Amino acid sequence: MLAILKTPIDIAMWVKLHNLITSRKGTRNGLVAVDVFDRIDLKDMVPGEKLVLVSHGNETEFGGMTAEVLADKLIRKNLTYDTTAIKLSGCKSGSDKLGTPYCTQLALKLYDLTRHCKPPLMVNVTGLADTAVTFPDGRVRAKDPSKTPTSGPTYDEILNKYKKLEKTETVSKFDTWKNLSLSMKYGNQKEIIESAQHIATISQPMFEELYKLNEQTTASKVDSLVKAKWGMTLN
């Protein structure tokens, strides 16, 4: 399932959610399963279902939480021992620039907090090596700092284009979309799906330009994903 860690939801997260939902990521028995983390009960997950946590992140926090805090919350949300995979779909959740990647820390904390249980939680956790980009087809890739775009406008040029006031505007397109995003409804799955679709639709021109840029600056799947696997990096 797709679990949204923080609310209200900003424009980047709405568009990310739309891309994940329409490409059928995080489904349950082939059907869309998406909700706000605070409302979910993880015992509702079915065997083999992947838990995709969606949020902003950095090297030390994901969804504004340290690995220990998130591990504790997952356990309190009834994460079961037959959950085999968690994906942290957000920036730098697998970065090792400040030491042990967050995804590895989370896997270890889940085990450490349940080591008295039989069996303990031994979950493979995947993160992103750098800034995360989610494409319309559901691909989530990390930016490659060594790559520079060879054509088209830069990131700042694209954003400034939509932040610029037109003659008839009192608020820029970007600020309109940003403000609207923070007021969109997320009371249930239907509202989340509809809100994500609306924000993705109205902001599509800007994101189409960003996708073209990001295709030139993102890493391959292998270089984007950092996997903390039991029996390998965690033994």
Secondary structure as GFF3:
##gff-version 3
##sequence-region A 1 235
A	DSSP	beta_strand	2	4	.	.	.	ID=ss1
A	DSSP	alpha_helix	11	22	.	.	.	ID=ss2
A	DSSP	beta_strand	34	36	.	.	.	ID=ss3
A	DSSP	three_ten_helix	37	39	.	.	.	ID=ss4
A	DSSP	three_ten_helix	42	44	.	.	.	ID=ss5
A	DSSP	beta_strand	51	54	.	.	.	ID=ss6
A	DSSP	alpha_helix	67	76	.	.	.	ID=ss7
A	DSSP	beta_strand	85	89	.	.	.	ID=ss8
A	DSSP	alpha_helix	102	113	.	.	.	ID=ss9
A	DSSP	beta_strand	124	128	.	.	.	ID=ss10
A	DSSP	beta_strand	132	134	.	.	.	ID=ss11
A	DSSP	beta_strand	140	142	.	.	.	ID=ss12
A	DSSP	alpha_helix	155	163	.	.	.	ID=ss13
A	DSSP	alpha_helix	173	181	.	.	.	ID=ss14
A	DSSP	alpha_helix	189	202	.	.	.	ID=ss15
A	DSSP	alpha_helix	204	217	.	.	.	ID=ss16
A	DSSP	alpha_helix	221	224	.	.	.	ID=ss17
A	DSSP	beta_strand	225	228	.	.	.	ID=ss18
###
